[in-house]
Amino acid sequence: SNGSQSPGYCEQDGFFRDSKLLWAFGNYSLFIRPGMKRIHVDGQNPVQASTDVMISAYKDTNTKKLVIVAINASNSERIYTLELNGKLRNGKLVPYTTSENSNLERGAEVAPDEIVIAPKSVVTLLGEIE
């Protein structure tokens, strides 16, 4: 490893380097698939959300999958109650969290009225609409 600037250097040095940005990107790319439609989330003020919690949601009408991604940029835990138009198949959402201490870690299923978003984290919530 001599710090070479040759184009093939990183492909041949034998090291894989991941980052939190890679894992955070996975909160989107792993779950939001081609053909999904973004759905409106009420109550999102873009200016306030940029320093607090930003939420986006997506659904696949064919498979009935629902994906909600929440980014908590604040230093405090946030608790949310999601009001969904429709019912979830089993009444639960499965969270996947990327934070300082976790990389897309699957959490225990939660009810839509018990969503906890850790500080400085990206949380993807998966569900199925009836």
Accessible surface in RSA format (square Angstrom, percent):
REM  Atomic radii and reference values for relative SASA: ProtOr
REM  Chains: A
REM  Algorithm: Lee & Richards
REM  Probe-radius: 1.40
REM  Slices: 20
REM RES _ NUM      All-atoms   Total-Side   Main-Chain    Non-polar    All polar
REM                ABS   REL    ABS   REL    ABS   REL    ABS   REL    ABS   REL
RES SER A   1   132.86 112.3  50.03  66.8  82.83 190.8  31.81  67.7 101.06 141.6
RES ASN A   2   130.01  89.7  92.34  89.2  37.67  90.7  45.66 109.9  84.35  81.5
RES GLY A   3    48.33  59.6   0.00   N/A  48.33  59.6  33.08  90.8  15.25  34.1
RES SER A   4    41.24  34.8  24.87  33.2  16.36  37.7  21.07  44.9  20.17  28.3
RES GLN A   5   171.72  96.0 141.32 103.3  30.40  72.4  67.41 143.5 104.31  79.1
RES SER A   6    60.11  50.8  45.97  61.4  14.14  32.6  40.22  85.6  19.89  27.9
RES PRO A   7   135.04  98.4 104.67  95.4  30.37 110.4 117.26  96.8  17.77 110.5
RES GLY A   8    22.71  28.0   0.00   N/A  22.71  28.0  17.75  48.7   4.96  11.1
RES TYR A   9    45.75  21.4  40.84  23.2   4.91  12.8  41.77  31.4   3.98   4.9
RES CYS A  10    90.19  68.2  77.44  86.4  12.76  30.0  28.65  72.6  61.55  66.4
RES GLU A  11   150.59  86.5 113.10  85.6  37.48  89.2  46.17  89.3 104.42  85.3
RES GLN A  12   149.31  83.5 115.48  84.4  33.83  80.6  42.13  89.7 107.18  81.3
RES ASP A  13    29.56  20.7   3.61   3.6  25.96  61.4  12.98  30.5  16.59  16.5
RES GLY A  14    76.98  94.9   0.00   N/A  76.98  94.9  43.49 119.4  33.49  75.0
RES PHE A  15   133.41  66.7 117.36  72.7  16.04  41.7 120.62  73.1  12.79  36.6
RES PHE A  16   171.26  85.7 138.78  86.0  32.48  84.5 141.48  85.8  29.78  85.2
RES ARG A  17   152.66  64.1 120.17  61.3  32.49  77.4  75.90 103.7  76.76  46.5
RES ASP A  18    68.91  48.3  48.66  48.4  20.25  47.9   4.16   9.8  64.75  64.6
RES SER A  19    59.00  49.9  48.96  65.3  10.04  23.1  48.04 102.3  10.95  15.3
RES LYS A  20    88.82  43.3  82.90  50.9   5.92  14.1  79.01  71.1   9.81  10.5
RES LEU A  21   144.40  80.4 138.17  98.8   6.23  15.7 141.18  99.2   3.21   8.7
RES LEU A  22    87.10  48.5  79.04  56.5   8.06  20.3  84.21  59.1   2.89   7.8
RES TRP A  23    75.86  30.4  75.20  36.4   0.66   1.5  75.81  40.4   0.05   0.1
RES ALA A  24    23.73  21.8  22.93  35.4   0.80   1.8  23.35  32.9   0.38   1.0
RES PHE A  25   129.08  64.6 124.27  77.0   4.81  12.5 128.61  78.0   0.47   1.3
RES GLY A  26    10.50  12.9   0.00   N/A  10.50  12.9  10.50  28.8   0.00   0.0
RES ASN A  27     0.00   0.0   0.00   0.0   0.00   0.0   0.00   0.0   0.00   0.0
RES TYR A  28    64.58  30.2  64.37  36.6   0.21   0.5  52.07  39.1  12.51  15.4
RES SER A  29    45.38  38.3  34.63  46.2  10.75  24.8  31.09  66.2  14.29  20.0
RES LEU A  30   106.06  59.1  91.43  65.4  14.62  36.8  94.53  66.4  11.52  31.0
RES PHE A  31    25.01  12.5  17.03  10.6   7.98  20.8  20.35  12.3   4.67  13.4
RES ILE A  32    37.68  21.4  26.86  20.0  10.82  26.1  26.86  19.3  10.82  29.4
RES ARG A  33   126.57  53.1 122.25  62.3   4.32  10.3  47.01  64.3  79.56  48.2
RES PRO A  34   118.85  86.6  88.78  80.9  30.07 109.3 101.61  83.9  17.24 107.1
RES GLY A  35    63.95  78.9   0.00   N/A  63.95  78.9  38.33 105.2  25.62  57.4
RES MET A  36    25.23  13.1   3.26   2.2  21.98  52.3   3.26   2.8  21.98  29.1
RES LYS A  37   131.62  64.2 130.01  79.8   1.61   3.8  78.65  70.8  52.97  56.4
RES ARG A  38   165.68  69.6 134.92  68.8  30.76  73.2  46.04  62.9 119.65  72.5
RES ILE A  39    51.19  29.1  44.96  33.5   6.23  15.0  49.14  35.4   2.05   5.6
RES HIS A  40   155.65  85.1 119.14  82.8  36.51  93.4  95.09  98.0  60.56  70.5
RES VAL A  41    37.63  24.8  27.46  24.9  10.17  24.5  30.52  26.5   7.10  19.3
RES ASP A  42   119.25  83.5  98.47  98.0  20.78  49.1  35.65  83.9  83.60  83.4
RES GLY A  43    80.81  99.7   0.00   N/A  80.81  99.7  42.97 117.9  37.84  84.7
RES GLN A  44    61.96  34.6  37.93  27.7  24.03  57.2  22.22  47.3  39.75  30.1
RES ASN A  45    78.15  53.9  70.77  68.4   7.39  17.8  20.98  50.5  57.17  55.3
RES PRO A  46   108.57  79.1  94.49  86.1  14.08  51.2 101.99  84.2   6.57  40.9
RES VAL A  47   123.94  81.6 116.69 105.6   7.26  17.5 121.13 105.2   2.82   7.6
RES GLN A  48   112.35  62.8 105.79  77.3   6.56  15.6  36.23  77.1  76.12  57.7
RES ALA A  49     7.53   6.9   4.83   7.5   2.70   6.1   7.21  10.2   0.32   0.9
RES SER A  50    61.00  51.5  46.39  61.9  14.61  33.7  34.48  73.4  26.52  37.2
RES THR A  51   102.50  72.9  87.48  88.7  15.01  35.8  71.70  96.3  30.80  46.6
RES ASP A  52    27.99  19.6  27.99  27.9   0.00   0.0   9.44  22.2  18.55  18.5
RES VAL A  53     3.71   2.4   0.00   0.0   3.71   8.9   0.00   0.0   3.71  10.1
RES MET A  54    73.11  37.9  71.48  47.3   1.63   3.9  41.48  35.3  31.63  41.9
RES ILE A  55    16.60   9.4   8.86   6.6   7.74  18.7   9.90   7.1   6.70  18.2
RES SER A  56    10.17   8.6   9.30  12.4   0.87   2.0   8.16  17.4   2.01   2.8
RES ALA A  57     6.88   6.3   6.88  10.6   0.00   0.0   6.88   9.7   0.00   0.0
RES TYR A  58    27.44  12.8  27.44  15.6   0.00   0.0  14.80  11.1  12.64  15.6
RES LYS A  59    70.27  34.3  70.22  43.1   0.04   0.1  17.67  15.9  52.60  56.0
RES ASP A  60    24.37  17.1  23.39  23.3   0.98   2.3   0.64   1.5  23.73  23.7
RES THR A  61    92.22  65.6  72.85  73.9  19.37  46.2  53.26  71.5  38.96  58.9
RES ASN A  62   138.32  95.4 106.99 103.4  31.33  75.4  26.53  63.9 111.79 108.1
RES THR A  63    69.47  49.4  53.77  54.5  15.69  37.4  60.54  81.3   8.93  13.5
RES LYS A  64    90.88  44.3  88.93  54.6   1.95   4.7  43.48  39.1  47.40  50.5
RES LYS A  65   110.49  53.9 110.49  67.8   0.00   0.0  54.17  48.8  56.32  60.0
RES LEU A  66     6.37   3.5   5.82   4.2   0.55   1.4   5.82   4.1   0.55   1.5
RES VAL A  67     2.60   1.7   2.60   2.4   0.00   0.0   2.60   2.3   0.00   0.0
RES ILE A  68     6.87   3.9   6.87   5.1   0.00   0.0   6.87   4.9   0.00   0.0
RES VAL A  69     0.70   0.5   0.00   0.0   0.70   1.7   0.00   0.0   0.70   1.9
RES ALA A  70     1.02   0.9   1.02   1.6   0.00   0.0   1.02   1.4   0.00   0.0
RES ILE A  71    45.92  26.1  45.92  34.2   0.00   0.0  45.92  33.1   0.00   0.0
RES ASN A  72     1.18   0.8   0.00   0.0   1.18   2.8   0.00   0.0   1.18   1.1
RES ALA A  73    34.55  31.8  22.99  35.5  11.56  26.3  27.96  39.4   6.59  17.5
RES SER A  74    13.70  11.6   8.14  10.9   5.56  12.8  13.70  29.2   0.00   0.0
RES ASN A  75   122.09  84.2  97.24  94.0  24.84  59.8  30.10  72.4  91.99  88.9
RES SER A  76    54.14  45.8  49.38  65.9   4.77  11.0  19.37  41.2  34.77  48.7
RES GLU A  77    97.91  56.2  78.56  59.4  19.36  46.1  18.24  35.3  79.67  65.0
RES ARG A  78    74.47  31.3  73.14  37.3   1.33   3.2  21.50  29.4  52.97  32.1
RES ILE A  79   122.35  69.6  92.78  69.1  29.56  71.3  92.78  66.8  29.56  80.2
RES TYR A  80    60.25  28.1  57.09  32.5   3.16   8.2  46.62  35.0  13.63  16.8
RES THR A  81    86.37  61.4  64.31  65.2  22.06  52.6  40.90  54.9  45.47  68.7
RES LEU A  82    31.03  17.3  21.27  15.2   9.76  24.5  22.39  15.7   8.63  23.2
RES GLU A  83   165.20  94.8 130.84  99.0  34.36  81.8  50.96  98.6 114.24  93.3
RES LEU A  84    58.47  32.6  31.14  22.3  27.33  68.7  32.83  23.1  25.64  69.0
RES ASN A  85   160.00 110.3 123.26 119.1  36.74  88.5  38.98  93.8 121.02 117.0
RES GLY A  86    49.33  60.8   0.00   N/A  49.33  60.8  29.99  82.3  19.33  43.3
RES LYS A  87   148.49  72.4 140.85  86.4   7.64  18.2  89.76  80.8  58.73  62.6
RES LEU A  88    13.63   7.6   3.34   2.4  10.29  25.9   3.34   2.3  10.29  27.7
RES ARG A  89   133.89  56.2 116.71  59.5  17.18  40.9  44.09  60.3  89.79  54.4
RES ASN A  90    96.13  66.3  67.92  65.6  28.21  67.9  43.06 103.6  53.08  51.3
RES GLY A  91    35.29  43.5   0.00   N/A  35.29  43.5  28.57  78.4   6.73  15.1
RES LYS A  92    78.57  38.3  75.29  46.2   3.28   7.8  40.45  36.4  38.12  40.6
RES LEU A  93     0.00   0.0   0.00   0.0   0.00   0.0   0.00   0.0   0.00   0.0
RES VAL A  94    21.60  14.2  21.60  19.6   0.00   0.0  21.60  18.8   0.00   0.0
RES PRO A  95    16.28  11.9  16.28  14.8   0.00   0.0  16.28  13.4   0.00   0.0
RES TYR A  96    37.25  17.4  37.25  21.2   0.00   0.0  17.89  13.4  19.35  23.9
RES THR A  97    30.10  21.4  30.10  30.5   0.00   0.0  16.42  22.1  13.68  20.7
RES THR A  98     5.57   4.0   4.35   4.4   1.22   2.9   4.35   5.8   1.22   1.8
RES SER A  99    22.12  18.7  17.31  23.1   4.81  11.1  11.99  25.5  10.12  14.2
RES GLU A 100   149.35  85.7 127.26  96.3  22.09  52.6  48.91  94.6 100.43  82.0
RES ASN A 101   137.39  94.7 104.03 100.5  33.35  80.3  36.11  86.9 101.27  97.9
RES SER A 102    15.76  13.3  10.77  14.4   4.99  11.5  13.85  29.5   1.91   2.7
RES ASN A 103    62.52  43.1  44.57  43.1  17.94  43.2   6.97  16.8  55.55  53.7
RES LEU A 104    29.49  16.4  17.26  12.3  12.23  30.7  17.26  12.1  12.23  32.9
RES GLU A 105   103.86  59.6  96.33  72.9   7.53  17.9  32.37  62.6  71.49  58.4
RES ARG A 106   141.12  59.3 118.18  60.2  22.95  54.6  43.37  59.3  97.75  59.2
RES GLY A 107    31.19  38.5   0.00   N/A  31.19  38.5  27.62  75.8   3.57   8.0
RES ALA A 108    85.65  78.8  63.44  97.9  22.21  50.5  74.40 104.8  11.25  29.8
RES GLU A 109    82.09  47.1  60.90  46.1  21.19  50.5  18.29  35.4  63.80  52.1
RES VAL A 110    32.66  21.5  31.54  28.6   1.12   2.7  32.66  28.4   0.00   0.0
RES ALA A 111    16.17  14.9  16.17  25.0   0.00   0.0  16.17  22.8   0.00   0.0
RES PRO A 112    26.76  19.5  26.76  24.4   0.00   0.0  26.76  22.1   0.00   0.0
RES ASP A 113    85.02  59.6  70.88  70.5  14.14  33.4  21.43  50.4  63.59  63.4
RES GLU A 114    99.52  57.1  91.82  69.5   7.70  18.3  34.10  65.9  65.42  53.4
RES ILE A 115     2.92   1.7   2.68   2.0   0.24   0.6   2.92   2.1   0.00   0.0
RES VAL A 116    76.77  50.5  56.87  51.5  19.90  48.0  56.87  49.4  19.90  54.0
RES ILE A 117     1.59   0.9   1.59   1.2   0.00   0.0   1.59   1.1   0.00   0.0
RES ALA A 118    36.66  33.7  35.17  54.3   1.49   3.4  35.17  49.5   1.49   4.0
RES PRO A 119    52.02  37.9  44.37  40.4   7.65  27.8  44.37  36.6   7.65  47.6
RES LYS A 120   122.03  59.5 105.45  64.7  16.58  39.5  72.06  64.9  49.97  53.2
RES SER A 121     4.01   3.4   0.00   0.0   4.01   9.2   2.49   5.3   1.52   2.1
RES VAL A 122    17.80  11.7  17.80  16.1   0.00   0.0  17.80  15.5   0.00   0.0
RES VAL A 123     4.77   3.1   4.77   4.3   0.00   0.0   4.77   4.1   0.00   0.0
RES THR A 124     0.00   0.0   0.00   0.0   0.00   0.0   0.00   0.0   0.00   0.0
RES LEU A 125     3.16   1.8   3.16   2.3   0.00   0.0   3.16   2.2   0.00   0.0
RES LEU A 126    42.11  23.5  40.50  29.0   1.61   4.1  40.60  28.5   1.51   4.1
RES GLY A 127    13.99  17.3   0.00   N/A  13.99  17.3   9.61  26.4   4.38   9.8
RES GLU A 128    68.52  39.3  65.29  49.4   3.23   7.7  10.87  21.0  57.65  47.1
RES ILE A 129    38.23  21.8  38.23  28.5   0.00   0.0  38.23  27.5   0.00   0.0
RES GLU A 130   106.74  61.3  68.64  51.9  38.10  90.7  41.20  79.7  65.54  53.5
END  Absolute sums over single chains surface
CHAIN  1 A     8725.5       6860.5       1865.0       4796.7       3928.8
END  Absolute sums over all chains
TOTAL          8725.5       6860.5       1865.0       4796.7       3928.8
